[in-house]
Amino acid sequence: MQVTVEECTLFYKLFAALLGYVNRTLNVVPEQFSKEIEYTSLSPQTRGKVRDALYEHLELIDQFVAENPAGLSSDEREIVAGWKNALVGKFYIFRYLKKHTIFICISEKPYKAYGVIGLADPIEEVISHRSLPILCNAILLPFNGQIIYDGFIATYSVTFGGGVRRHLNEDYNEAKQTFGIITSLPEGSQPPPPKQPRKPSPSKARSQSSSMEIKDILDIVIEITDAFCENYLNGEYADLCRKLAETLARKRPSPLLQGKLETWASGIVRTIGWVNFLHDPSQKPHMKLSSIDQAFGVGESTGAAKLKTIRTMLRIHQLDPKWTLPSKMDENPRVWMMEVNGFVIDIRHASREVQVLAYEKGMIPYIPADRGGTNKGP
């Protein structure tokens, strides 16, 4: 669904006048404009710079309304004044309904669902009929008792499989039951607190945009693995899965940019489980690796392939000290076996002086002699 032609024309008239005022006040770009036709003739990059400046200086809305340089009517000024209640954040575009499109805001918890109306075109046409859900950055505005977006939607090229969609459907149902579908701003008596995005400099725009996308993807993967470990494993597994996800995110280019996120989440949990023999029935917790795939809605062969990819990429092996659970460090011989004076020894039997040296070099996680180890040395 979209606003009427008259409402769309009114929005761009008011938005162009406001952004023109912001540009004149802050000197954001050299181009000067105040009317809709001048505003829409600018490049998206230019419009985006001024628009970002507006949300970094929301106090300019009050100044604009008070000075009224565009000669707006009282009703028009009231509409613009309401834009101080803009909701700036990260959203899943979740579902197309007859009356509006559902945006689930994930910038804050608990999640809330908003019914958003399109402008010149329905939202599903603006985003080229991509399959839902779609992760995006957007800014929602109140307009004539409805919620619209401000003409900009920045989507991420991330695909989601059944596991994420299932969790998101649960989040949507919970949000709908708790808050209902929110169709006006501000919600209740308090307006949603606006976020203030930072605009990268032109020279760094491409690299910073990529970093922002990686961070967003990493946040989602960690959210998935955290939830899995809370339900099936424990905090130690959650911490190591988070560490592994962060390691993958830091690689350039990051492999997390390709493929479904629940597949990566399954591969990450599989890898940590494989290192620590999670599949061994004598271990606590214990879980078959194939059961990890089932929980994520991933095929067993796909999960196994992702495990192999991660192992090969990061040169991870079973009992790898870097990926061993802290509670299993004492029983992992790989942590303590090292070469001293040409001989491979269990450093727990060495003098404290040697243990301290190994600890300071980052070769062992702690000094065994200080914890009642076998040989406390001098």
N, C-alpha and C positions, 0 to 999 in steps of 0.2 A: 504494500500500500504506500501511497505517497500523498503529500499535501496537494491542495488544489493549485492550479496555475496562478491564481491571484495571490495565494499565500506564498508560493515559491518566489514570485516577483517581489513581494513585500520583504521576504527574508533577505534576499540578495541586495535590495535597496538599503535596508538597515545595516546589514553586515558590511557592505562596501563603505557606507558612510562612517561606521565605527572604525573599521580598519584604516581608512584614509586618515582619520583623526589621529589614530595611534601612530601611523607612519610619520605624519607631520610633527608630532610631539617628540618622538624618539629618533627620527631620522634613520629608520631601519633600512630602507632601500631608496635609491635616488628617484625612482618613478613616483610621481604624485598622482593621486586619484581620489575621487570622492563619490563618483557615481557608479552604478552597477556595470554599465557597459565598459567603463575604464578599468574597473576591477577585474572583470571576467576576461579582458583582453591580455592581462598579465600572465606570465608563465606560472605554472603550478609552484615552482620553486620560490618565485618571488612572493606569491600570495602566502605560501607556507611560512616564510620568514616573518612576515608581518603578523600573521595569525598567531605564531608562537610567541611573538613579543607581547601580544594582547594578553595571553594567559599567564605571562610572567609579570604583568602589571595590571591586574584586574581593577586596581583603583582608578584606572583611566576611564572605566565605564561610568563611574559617578561623575567624573569631570566632564565627559562627553554629554551626559544627560543634563547636567547643570548648565553648561555653556550652550548646548543645542546649536552647534554651528551649521547643521544641515536643515534647520527649520522644521523639525519633526513635530507631529501632533502629540498631544498628551498621551494618547493610546500607543503611539509608536515609541515614545520615550519609555513608557512602562514596559514594553516588550524588551527593549534593549537593557533596561535596568535589571530585568530578570535574568540576564545572562551572567550576572555575578554568581549565579547558582550552577554554573557549568560543572558537569561531571567529567573530569579528565582521568583517563585510566586505560587499563588493558582489559579487553573483553574477548569472550568467545561469542561470535555470531552463531547462535545455537539452532534457531528454528524460525521458519517463515510461517506466520499465521495470517489469517485473512485481514485482520485489523492492523497488524504491525509485525515487525521482525524482533525476535527475542535476542537481546544482548545480555550475556551474563558477565557482570563485572567481577574480575578476579584480582583487582588491585588491592582490595580489602576483604577481610573476612569478618562475619560470614558472607558468602556470596549472595548477591541480589540479582534479580532478573528484571530487565527494563524492556518495555514495549516501545520500539523506536520506529518512526515514520520516515520514509524516504523524501527527498526533495523533488528535483525535476524528474527523476526516474525511481522506480522501486529499487530497494537496496539489493535485491537478488540480481538485478540487471547491472547495477554498478559494479558488483564484484564478479561479473562474468559467469554466473551460474556455477561457481565452484562448489564442490560437495562440502556439506557441513559436518562438523563444526569448523569454523575458521577463526584463527587467533588474529587479533588486530589491535592497533592503537586507535582510539577515537575520542572525540569530545562530544558529549551529549548536551543539548540546550533545551530549555523550556520555550515553547512557542505556541501561543493561542491555546493553552491547556493541554498540549501534546508534548511529546519528546521527539526532537529531531536531532540529527547530527549536523555539524557545521560545514559540511561539504568535503571534508577530508576523511578518508579511511585508509590507514596504512596496514595492509595485511601481510602476514608472514607465510612464506612458502613451506609450511609444515603440514604433513599429513597425519591423520589420526586413525587408528584402527578401532576394533571393537572394544578393547579394554578401556581406552580413554573415553570413548563415547558412552560406555556403560556407567563409568564413574561420573561423567558430566551429567548424564540424565538423572542420576541420583541427586547431584548437587542442585539441579534445576527443580526437581520435585520438592526438595527440602526448602529451597528459596521461595518457591511459589506457595508452599504451605505456611511458611513463617511470615513472609512479607507480602505475598500476593505478587502479581505482575505490576510493577510500578510504571505508571503511564503519565506522571507529571512530576515536575521539579519545581521547588525543592520537595523532597520526600518528607512528609510529616511536617513538623515545626522547625526542624533544623535542616538547612541545605547541606548536601554532601560536600565535604571539604575538598576544594579543588587541588589537583596535583599541578606541579609546575614543571613541565618538560624543559630540558635544556637543548638548545639547538647547537649542533656541532659547527665549527668553522668550516668554510668551503674546502679548505685544503685537507681537512681530516674527515670530511663527511662520509666518504665511502668506508674507511676502516672503522670509524666509530659506529656507523650503521650496522656493519657486520658484527661488531662486538656486542651491540645492544641486542641483536637478534640471537646471538649465542647465549647471552645471559638469560633471555626470556625462555629459550628452549631448555637451558640447564635448570632453571627454576621448576619447569614442568616435570622434567625427568626426576629431579630430586623429590618433588611432591609425590610422584608415583611410587618411587622406591621406598620413601619414608612410610607411606601408607601400607605398602606390602609388608615391610619389616615389622611394623607395629602390629599387624594382624597375624603374621605367621612366624616371625623370627624374634629379634630383640634389638635393643639399642646399639649393641656393638656392630651388628650387621648393618644397621641403618647408617652408622657413622662411616664405615668402610665403603658402602655403596655410594654415599655422598662424595667421599674422597675420590673414588674411581670415576664418577660422573664428572667431577671438576677437572680431573686429569684429562679426560677425553675432550672436554670443552676447551681446554687450553691449547690443544694441538691445532696447528694451522696448515691447511684448513681443518676445521673440526669435523670429525666423522658424524657428529650428531646432527649436522645439517642435512644429511641424507638418510632417508628411510623413516619408518614409523617410530614414534617415540616409545610406545609400549614395547616394541621389539628391542630397542636399546635398553630399556629398563629391565626387561627379562634377561638380556645378555649380561648386564652389570651384576644383577643378583646372582645369576648362574656362575659368573666368574668368581665372585667372592665365596660363594658356596663351594665351588669346585676346589679352590685353594685350601679351604678349611674342612674338606671332607664332610660337607653337609649331608651328603647322600648316605653316609655311614650310620646304620641304625644305632650304633653305640654312642653317637654324638647327641648332645642336647644344646639347641634344638636340632631336630632331624627332619629332612625333607628330600624327596627325590627331585632331581633336577628337572625331570619332565613335568613334575607337578608345578614347578615355577612357571613353566610355559603355559600350562592350563590356566593358572590363576590370572595370567596376563592376557589370555585369549590369543596366544601365539602358538603356532605349530611347533612340535618337538624338533623337527629338522631345522626349522628357522632359528629356534633358540640355540640349538647346538652350533649352528653356523656362526651365530653372533658371538657366542662364547669363544670359538676358535679365532674369530677376527680380533677380538679384544686381546686374547692371550698373545697372538702373534704380534699385534701392533705394539703392545707395551712390554713384550717379553716376560710375561708372567708365568710362573710355574707353581705346581703344588707345593705347599709349605713355604711359599715365598714370604720372607720376613716382612716385606713392605705391606703385604695384604693379609697378614695373619691377625686373627682376632686377639685383642690384648689378653683375654683370659686364657689363650692357648699358647702364649709366648713361651712360658716355662717348659712346655712339653714339645716344642718344635726344635729339633736338633739343628735345622738350618740356621736358626737365629744365633746359635752359640758356637758352631764349628767354624774355625778359621785357621789360617796358616800363621804360625809364630816361629821365627828362626828356621824356616824350611820344613816345619812339621805341622800337620793338621791336628789341632787339639780342640777340646771343648773348653772354651775360655772360662767357663765357670770353675774350672779346676786350676786356673792360672792365678798369679798373685794379684792383689788388689791394684797394684801399680799398673799392671798390664791391662786390667779391666777398665781402669780409669782412662787410659790412653785410647782404648777401643771405643769407649763411650764418647769421649770428646771428639773422635773422628766420625761419630754417627754410625758406628758399625754394630752396636748393640743398643737395645732400648733403655737399659738401666744398668747400674753396677751391681752385679749379683752379691758381692761381698757385703754390701750395705743392706741387703735384704736377707741375710742369713744364708748366703750362698755356700757352696762346698768349701772354697778356700778363700778366707778373708784376707790372707796375705799380711804384710806388715802394716 
